[in-house]
């Protein structure tokens, strides 16, 4: 049974840097079995409905600006996995369709370049349905559980706290509201109170500031749906940075 991961991915620069966060990702890769394939659910692929990439050779998407040329020159040359993509579509036959227009965006390859730098494991992406409710995303995650038994590593990539409008790189750690929200989500996950994670807006201002838009938070909901009753959680990179960005990551195995 493969684990499931939520990775706080942060800046694309993590793809080429050696820092505390990338060391955490390396530790995760070293601690889990080698996957037959990786299904990535990235904050950076939002669509109407759910789409699953069926490409044999997914392109590296440089979906950012203002970064060094070294980052734009980078290619993550993992093969795709049409076989597992089709299995995923079968599991999600009520909501998912195939797609050949995307590839691997930085929410995927900036993390995998650290975890699996040889790009030897097939990778395919599933989009986030921008109109789905938290409950619907959680239930899609439940439907993905059989992939774990087939050797597929389900990895979601986003950030629990993600407010770029308030980011301040002179700040070490997080603003009070960011730490409050990040700690709240961690505590609820440790207590397996997933209902509170789905209904995070109840936390009020801390939630509104931490999740001004949902694309970086929603990947977590798929992962919680894919968790089974015997899984235990390990927490990596538990911290906020630059005031308004959480790097906290979760491994369920």
C-alpha positions, 0 to 999 in steps of 0.5 A: 500500500503506497502512502499519500502525500501533501507537499507544501511546495512554495517557490519554484526556486526550491527545484534548484536550491538546497534548503531546509524544505528540500531536505524535508522532501528528500527525507520523504522520498527516502522514507517511502517505497518506490512508486510504480507511478506518481499521480500529482494533483497540483494547485497550478492546474485548474479546470472545469471538471476533472481532467487526467493527463494521458500523455506518454511524454508530458512537457515541462511547463514553466508557469511562472515569471520573474525567476532566473534563466536557470529555472526556465531552462530546466526540464523534468523528463519523466515519462507519463503513464497512460496506463495508470491515467486510464485506470484513474479515469475508470475509478472516476468515471462519473467525473473525469475525462482524459486530457492531452493538453497539459504536462507537468507544471511547477507544482509537480516538477519543482518538488519531484526534481528534488524527491526523484531527480533522475526522473525515472518514475512515470508521472501524470497529473490530475486537475483540480475542479475549480467548481467542486465543493470541499466535500466533492474533492474529498470524495474524489480522493476516496475514489482514488484509494485503489490506486495506492494498492497498485503502487501509485503514489498520490501526491498533492502539491499546494500550500495550507497558507498561501496569500501572496498579496501579503507576503513579506520576505523580511519576515522570518516565520509566519504572521500570527494569523498564518501560524494560527491557521497552519497549527489549526489544520495540523491539529485537526489532521492529527486528531483525524478531524477531517470534517473541520479541515473541510469546513475550515472557513469556520475559523474566521479571519485566520482562514480568510487571510490564509486561503484568499483563494482555494487552489493551493488549499484544495489539493489537501482535500483530495489527499485526506479523502485517499487516507484509510483508517490504518494510516498514520501521519508524519509531518515535515517542514512544519513552518510558515515563511515570509509571513503568509506562506506555509510549507507544512507537508503531510505523509499518510502511510 
